[in-house]
């Protein structure tokens, strides 16, 4: 592309490409995941470990209900809508299991549609705690 000065990566094999992609995804400061129609994890990046204390490998095959615990019922309407093929975006307060300040998240559930059939959904969840705290401080001032 004209105007872009991007470094060229010499990748020896498809495995190298997968390793590079995995490294990129694991360094994204948001949870990225894929959940099947049975709400079982099929892919998770390292951010899940920061938020829930579960490594991506340990999360594979586990249910979303098991991961989310007490906030699962709050997310269920969004999960069900994503599984009907409807893209979802919402914000959520997530209690700190250690009793600290809650986190705030902005979540996107994006259906994986193939030939009109939902195969699962992609999840992107970003931490918006700092923004929420600043908004609260501004309101209080």
C-alpha positions as YAML, in Angstrom:
chain: A
units: angstrom
residues:
- id: 1
  name: UNK
  ca: [0.00, 0.00, 0.00]
- id: 2
  name: UNK
  ca: [1.25, 3.45, -0.82]
- id: 3
  name: UNK
  ca: [2.19, 5.62, 2.13]
- id: 4
  name: UNK
  ca: [2.66, 2.78, 4.62]
- id: 5
  name: UNK
  ca: [6.17, 1.97, 5.77]
- id: 6
  name: UNK
  ca: [5.64, -1.33, 7.55]
- id: 7
  name: UNK
  ca: [8.45, -3.73, 8.41]
- id: 8
  name: UNK
  ca: [8.43, -6.94, 6.40]
- id: 9
  name: UNK
  ca: [8.26, -10.17, 8.40]
- id: 10
  name: UNK
  ca: [10.06, -13.16, 6.98]
- id: 11
  name: UNK
  ca: [8.01, -16.15, 8.07]
- id: 12
  name: UNK
  ca: [9.48, -19.54, 7.30]
- id: 13
  name: UNK
  ca: [6.36, -21.66, 7.70]
- id: 14
  name: UNK
  ca: [2.62, -21.48, 8.53]
- id: 15
  name: UNK
  ca: [3.52, -22.47, 12.12]
- id: 16
  name: UNK
  ca: [5.53, -19.25, 12.37]
- id: 17
  name: UNK
  ca: [2.49, -17.28, 11.25]
- id: 18
  name: UNK
  ca: [0.36, -18.97, 13.91]
- id: 19
  name: UNK
  ca: [2.96, -18.24, 16.60]
- id: 20
  name: UNK
  ca: [3.11, -14.60, 15.54]
- id: 21
  name: UNK
  ca: [-0.68, -14.30, 15.51]
- id: 22
  name: UNK
  ca: [-0.91, -15.92, 18.96]
- id: 23
  name: UNK
  ca: [1.72, -13.52, 20.32]
- id: 24
  name: UNK
  ca: [-0.17, -10.53, 18.93]
- id: 25
  name: UNK
  ca: [-3.50, -11.71, 20.35]
- id: 26
  name: UNK
  ca: [-1.97, -12.45, 23.76]
- id: 27
  name: UNK
  ca: [-0.61, -8.90, 23.97]
- id: 28
  name: UNK
  ca: [-3.96, -7.23, 23.27]
- id: 29
  name: UNK
  ca: [-5.05, -5.59, 26.55]
- id: 30
  name: UNK
  ca: [-8.61, -6.90, 26.19]
- id: 31
  name: UNK
  ca: [-10.17, -10.31, 26.47]
- id: 32
  name: UNK
  ca: [-10.53, -11.98, 23.07]
- id: 33
  name: UNK
  ca: [-12.28, -15.30, 22.89]
- id: 34
  name: UNK
  ca: [-14.47, -17.63, 20.90]
- id: 35
  name: UNK
  ca: [-17.40, -19.55, 22.38]
- id: 36
  name: UNK
  ca: [-19.35, -22.27, 20.58]
- id: 37
  name: UNK
  ca: [-23.13, -22.75, 20.50]
- id: 38
  name: UNK
  ca: [-22.92, -24.79, 23.71]
- id: 39
  name: UNK
  ca: [-21.22, -21.78, 25.39]
- id: 40
  name: UNK
  ca: [-17.93, -23.66, 25.67]
- id: 41
  name: UNK
  ca: [-14.64, -21.83, 25.23]
- id: 42
  name: UNK
  ca: [-12.77, -22.73, 22.05]
- id: 43
  name: UNK
  ca: [-10.21, -19.90, 22.18]
- id: 44
  name: UNK
  ca: [-9.07, -17.37, 24.77]
- id: 45
  name: UNK
  ca: [-6.19, -14.94, 24.97]
- id: 46
  name: UNK
  ca: [-4.00, -14.26, 27.98]
- id: 47
  name: UNK
  ca: [-6.17, -11.37, 29.23]
- id: 48
  name: UNK
  ca: [-8.63, -13.92, 30.65]
- id: 49
  name: UNK
  ca: [-5.93, -14.88, 33.13]
- id: 50
  name: UNK
  ca: [-5.64, -11.28, 34.33]
- id: 51
  name: UNK
  ca: [-9.40, -10.89, 34.77]
- id: 52
  name: UNK
  ca: [-10.41, -14.34, 36.02]
- id: 53
  name: UNK
  ca: [-7.18, -16.06, 37.08]
- id: 54
  name: UNK
  ca: [-7.66, -18.82, 34.49]
- id: 55
  name: UNK
  ca: [-5.01, -19.51, 31.86]
- id: 56
  name: UNK
  ca: [-6.19, -19.71, 28.23]
- id: 57
  name: UNK
  ca: [-5.32, -23.42, 28.08]
- id: 58
  name: UNK
  ca: [-7.24, -24.17, 31.29]
- id: 59
  name: UNK
  ca: [-10.25, -22.27, 29.97]
- id: 60
  name: UNK
  ca: [-10.61, -24.36, 26.80]
- id: 61
  name: UNK
  ca: [-13.74, -26.49, 26.93]
- id: 62
  name: UNK
  ca: [-15.09, -24.79, 30.05]
- id: 63
  name: UNK
  ca: [-18.52, -23.19, 30.02]
- id: 64
  name: UNK
  ca: [-19.18, -19.47, 30.05]
- id: 65
  name: UNK
  ca: [-21.45, -20.00, 33.06]
- id: 66
  name: UNK
  ca: [-18.55, -21.56, 34.96]
- id: 67
  name: UNK
  ca: [-16.25, -18.67, 34.03]
- id: 68
  name: UNK
  ca: [-18.65, -15.83, 34.80]
- id: 69
  name: UNK
  ca: [-20.18, -17.30, 37.95]
- id: 70
  name: UNK
  ca: [-22.57, -14.82, 39.63]
- id: 71
  name: UNK
  ca: [-22.60, -12.38, 36.70]
- id: 72
  name: UNK
  ca: [-23.61, -15.07, 34.19]
- id: 73
  name: UNK
  ca: [-27.38, -14.40, 34.57]
- id: 74
  name: UNK
  ca: [-26.75, -10.72, 33.78]
- id: 75
  name: UNK
  ca: [-24.91, -11.65, 30.58]
- id: 76
  name: UNK
  ca: [-27.29, -14.44, 29.52]
- id: 77
  name: UNK
  ca: [-29.65, -12.21, 27.49]
- id: 78
  name: UNK
  ca: [-26.66, -10.95, 25.46]
- id: 79
  name: UNK
  ca: [-25.32, -14.48, 25.00]
- id: 80
  name: UNK
  ca: [-28.70, -15.75, 23.81]
- id: 81
  name: UNK
  ca: [-29.03, -12.82, 21.38]
- id: 82
  name: UNK
  ca: [-25.55, -13.47, 19.97]
- id: 83
  name: UNK
  ca: [-26.50, -17.12, 19.48]
- id: 84
  name: UNK
  ca: [-29.55, -15.94, 17.53]
- id: 85
  name: UNK
  ca: [-27.18, -14.05, 15.24]
- id: 86
  name: UNK
  ca: [-27.57, -10.59, 16.79]
- id: 87
  name: UNK
  ca: [-24.44, -8.55, 17.48]
- id: 88
  name: UNK
  ca: [-24.32, -7.33, 21.11]
- id: 89
  name: UNK
  ca: [-22.55, -4.46, 22.87]
- id: 90
  name: UNK
  ca: [-22.95, -3.68, 26.56]
- id: 91
  name: UNK
  ca: [-21.16, -2.45, 29.68]
- id: 92
  name: UNK
  ca: [-20.89, -4.38, 32.93]
- id: 93
  name: UNK
  ca: [-19.56, -3.91, 36.45]
- id: 94
  name: UNK
  ca: [-17.48, -6.91, 37.45]
- id: 95
  name: UNK
  ca: [-16.90, -7.42, 41.19]
- id: 96
  name: UNK
  ca: [-13.32, -8.11, 42.27]
- id: 97
  name: UNK
  ca: [-13.21, -11.63, 43.74]
- id: 98
  name: UNK
  ca: [-10.60, -10.37, 46.24]
- id: 99
  name: UNK
  ca: [-12.93, -7.68, 47.58]
- id: 100
  name: UNK
  ca: [-11.17, -4.75, 45.89]
- id: 101
  name: UNK
  ca: [-12.67, -2.10, 43.67]
- id: 102
  name: UNK
  ca: [-14.95, -3.45, 40.94]
- id: 103
  name: UNK
  ca: [-13.87, -3.38, 37.30]
- id: 104
  name: UNK
  ca: [-15.98, -2.00, 34.52]
- id: 105
  name: UNK
  ca: [-16.03, -3.57, 31.10]
- id: 106
  name: UNK
  ca: [-17.35, -2.89, 27.65]
- id: 107
  name: UNK
  ca: [-18.23, -6.14, 25.92]
- id: 108
  name: UNK
  ca: [-18.95, -7.11, 22.34]
- id: 109
  name: UNK
  ca: [-20.46, -10.47, 21.43]
- id: 110
  name: UNK
  ca: [-20.16, -10.95, 17.67]
- id: 111
  name: UNK
  ca: [-21.96, -13.93, 16.09]
- id: 112
  name: UNK
  ca: [-19.95, -16.27, 13.87]
- id: 113
  name: UNK
  ca: [-22.37, -16.75, 10.98]
- id: 114
  name: UNK
  ca: [-21.69, -19.18, 8.14]
- id: 115
  name: UNK
  ca: [-24.36, -19.62, 5.47]
- id: 116
  name: UNK
  ca: [-26.92, -18.08, 7.84]
- id: 117
  name: UNK
  ca: [-26.11, -20.51, 10.67]
- id: 118
  name: UNK
  ca: [-24.59, -19.39, 13.97]
- id: 119
  name: UNK
  ca: [-21.51, -21.50, 14.79]
- id: 120
  name: UNK
  ca: [-20.64, -19.58, 17.96]
- id: 121
  name: UNK
  ca: [-19.63, -16.06, 18.84]
- id: 122
  name: UNK
  ca: [-16.52, -13.97, 19.20]
- id: 123
  name: UNK
  ca: [-16.00, -12.05, 22.44]
- id: 124
  name: UNK
  ca: [-14.12, -8.79, 22.91]
- id: 125
  name: UNK
  ca: [-14.13, -7.32, 26.42]
- id: 126
  name: UNK
  ca: [-12.18, -4.15, 27.25]
- id: 127
  name: UNK
  ca: [-11.47, -2.72, 30.69]
- id: 128
  name: UNK
  ca: [-13.05, 0.74, 30.97]
- id: 129
  name: UNK
  ca: [-12.52, 1.08, 34.74]
- id: 130
  name: UNK
  ca: [-10.27, 4.12, 34.54]
- id: 131
  name: UNK
  ca: [-12.75, 5.95, 32.31]
- id: 132
  name: UNK
  ca: [-15.61, 5.11, 34.68]
- id: 133
  name: UNK
  ca: [-13.68, 6.33, 37.73]
- id: 134
  name: UNK
  ca: [-12.83, 9.62, 36.00]
- id: 135
  name: UNK
  ca: [-16.50, 10.07, 35.04]
- id: 136
  name: UNK
  ca: [-17.52, 9.47, 38.67]
- id: 137
  name: UNK
  ca: [-14.90, 11.98, 39.93]
- id: 138
  name: UNK
  ca: [-16.15, 14.60, 37.46]
- id: 139
  name: UNK
  ca: [-19.75, 14.11, 38.59]
- id: 140
  name: UNK
  ca: [-18.70, 14.40, 42.24]
- id: 141
  name: UNK
  ca: [-16.70, 17.61, 41.61]
...
